[in-house]
Each structure stands twice: as structure tokens, then as C-alpha cells.
Amino acid sequence: MTALDPTVHARPLVDVDLDELARVSAELERKPASAAVKWAHDRFGDGLVLAASFQDCVLIDIAVKAVPEIEVVFLDTQYHFAETLWYVDRIRERYDLNLTVMTPLVPPDDLWQTDTDECCAMRKVEPLARALAGKKAWMSGIRRSESPSRANAQIVHLDVGRGIVKVNPLAPWSDEDVATYKRDHRLLDHPLVAHGYPSIGCWPCTRPVAPGEDPRSGRWTATGKTECGLHGWPQP
């Protein structure tokens, strides 16, 4: 049995109206990202958690300004760049985050060399499942412009695989929107961005990209893999 076995974390669906989610998602398309955060907190309260990769702190900045006490989850895969861990500490201090760090149930190993899907399952998907236990909704910073697999991301929808609501406040944002927000709000950049890493994951599976390359082409290079499993099926 693997971390991707759908029976491992079986749970009933949260009690929500799909028509309500569709209506709210459409309404939020015309509002600032902070409106999605406020709606989610008003609707789900402590049942809401924000999962952050700490590739940047745009969503954290927006969310904490809207809901200072919001729980933020970081998945420490045990394979993050040292610069990422440094960045997590700086952002935690800057915003006095209500931060929960989730670690894998397995020790470091070499699985990433032979089975990246299973590695992501054990080090990302399963820890997130534990972080979401008992929750009603979770929030992520994915954007439609990041990749074809995310092109249809809604601001609010039912995460069927997990049985809870998912909120993507930045879904409509372009790369330019992100850059402008960072500049206008003087946000701290991840140190690796300046070294050619526009998309930052674990060190074994992330490389810098050349000018003009797709920003996510540095992830799982030459494997055909485009997602870690957090934002698409299969999920626990």
C-alpha cells in the first residue's frame, strides 16, 4: 500500500453546496485575492489552512494581512534547498506566522532516483493529508499561467480527491501581476530566484532554467512529470 492508495485517508466529503462554490468562485474572479481569503475564513474559520511552498511569499502576505491568525503549513520534504529553509525562517519571523511544519513518516532515502512519483507521494502528498485531517478547506498559491495542467484552476472548488474545499486566490494572476505585487509591497524574494530558479522544489529534482525556457522546465527535467500530486489526481 502506498501513500497514493485512495483508501488510506478515506473521509466523507465536507458538507458544501457545489452551486454555492461555483457562484462564489465566479464572483471572486472580479475581486482582489484578499476577498477569496476573507471568504474562506468567514466560511470555514479554523477549518481552513494555507499550504505554502515558500517559493515566494505573495499569498502569505495577502492572507496574513486579511487573517493574521491563519494557519500556514509547510511541507518539509527533507530535500529542500538550504536557501528555502532560510527563507521559511525569515518569512516566519517577518509575519509572526502561525506555522505548522509537516515532515515525512519515512527517513531520507534515494527513492527520488528511481521513482519520483512515489517520492512525492511519501514526502508531500501524505504529509499534506495529515495536515488537512479534520479541516474543511485548504488554500494554495497555484496560478493558471504556471502550466497547462493548471490552466483551468478555479478560485474555489471541491477538491474531490480529499473531500474538502480548495481555494486558489491567485488563480487568475499572471507572472506580471506577481512581479508587480512583489515590487509594490517590497516582498523578500527567495534567494534562488536571482540564480535562475523561477520554480523551486526539492534540490534533487530542480535545476535553474535558461532565459526563454518555460519557468517550470527546471522541475523533474526529462521525466515527463509536471506535478507532484498535491494539485491533481491521484490524491489520498
PyMOL commands that set and color helices and strands:
alter all, ss='L'
color gray80, all
select helices_A, chain A and resi 18-28+33-47+58-66+82-95+111-113+116-131+144-146+148-150+175-184+191-195+203-205
alter helices_A, ss='H'
color red, helices_A
select strands_A, chain A and resi 48-51+71-75+98-102+137-139+156-159+164-167
alter strands_A, ss='S'
color yellow, strands_A
deselect
rebuild
show_as cartoon
